[in-house]
Amino acid sequence: MMIAALRFARSGVQYFMENQSFRTPIVIYAGLPSKFYLVSTVSDASDFLFDNWAPNDSLQWVDAMNRCAKAGAGEASVEGARSAFLVAVKAAGIRVDPSVPLF
């Protein structure tokens, strides 16, 4: 019974995070030149940080993960999570498409 409750709680938080969209999506180029990621929600940002960042220990990475978690829980702003995510990605030398915010 407890496992079912934890799954429900986790799925609820994940659902909440997936519905927290950034005002402007972020296009990130990582890996091969033709490989890109569209990050448009708090959930996308935390997934990218967790899945695609080898060291997972820089101060910027930790700050971005914390802000995404807090935004996912409704304790911080979505745009604050987006800003921290951008700082972390740029600090890691990952290329961000600068033209997307123009649309």
C-alpha positions in Angstrom: 0.0 0.0 0.0 2.8 2.4 0.8 4.5 1.8 -2.5 1.3 2.6 -4.3 1.0 5.8 -2.3 4.6 6.8 -3.2 4.0 6.1 -6.9 0.9 8.2 -6.8 2.7 11.1 -5.0 5.7 10.9 -7.4 3.4 10.8 -10.4 1.5 13.8 -9.1 4.7 15.8 -8.7 5.9 14.8 -12.1 2.6 15.8 -13.6 2.8 19.1 -11.8 6.3 19.7 -13.1 5.4 18.8 -16.7 2.6 21.4 -16.6 5.0 24.2 -15.5 6.0 25.6 -18.9 8.7 28.1 -19.5 7.4 31.3 -21.1 10.1 30.8 -23.8 11.4 27.3 -24.6 15.2 26.7 -24.7 17.0 24.9 -27.6 20.2 23.3 -26.5 22.8 21.7 -28.7 24.6 18.9 -27.0 26.7 16.1 -28.4 26.8 15.8 -32.2 26.1 19.0 -34.1 22.7 17.7 -35.2 21.6 16.7 -31.7 19.4 19.2 -29.9 17.0 19.3 -27.0 13.9 21.4 -26.7 13.5 22.3 -23.0 10.1 23.9 -22.4 9.1 22.8 -18.9 10.6 22.5 -15.4 10.5 18.7 -15.8 12.4 18.9 -19.1 15.1 21.0 -17.5 15.6 18.7 -14.5 15.6 15.7 -16.8 18.2 17.2 -19.0 20.4 18.2 -16.0 20.1 14.7 -14.5 20.4 12.6 -17.7 22.9 14.6 -19.8 25.4 16.0 -17.5 28.2 13.7 -16.6 29.8 15.3 -13.5 26.6 16.4 -11.8 28.5 18.3 -9.1 29.1 21.9 -10.1 27.6 24.7 -8.0 25.5 25.8 -11.0 24.2 22.3 -11.6 23.2 21.9 -7.9 21.5 25.4 -7.9 19.6 24.6 -11.1 18.4 21.2 -9.7 17.3 22.8 -6.4 15.4 25.5 -8.2 13.7 23.0 -10.5 12.7 20.9 -7.5 11.3 23.9 -5.7 9.5 25.1 -8.8 8.1 21.6 -9.3 6.8 21.7 -5.7 5.3 25.1 -6.2 7.7 26.7 -3.8 9.6 28.8 -6.4 9.0 30.5 -9.7 9.2 28.6 -13.0 11.2 31.5 -14.6 13.7 31.3 -11.7 14.2 27.7 -12.5 14.6 28.5 -16.2 17.2 31.2 -15.3 19.2 28.9 -13.1 19.1 26.2 -15.8 20.5 28.6 -18.4 23.3 29.6 -16.0 24.2 26.0 -15.4 24.1 25.0 -19.1 26.2 28.0 -20.2 28.7 27.4 -17.4 29.1 23.9 -18.6 29.9 25.2 -22.1 26.8 23.7 -23.7 25.6 25.7 -26.6 22.2 27.4 -26.4 20.4 28.7 -29.5 20.1 32.4 -29.0 17.5 33.0 -31.7 14.6 31.1 -30.0 13.8 33.9 -27.5 13.1 36.2 -30.4 10.0 34.2 -31.4 
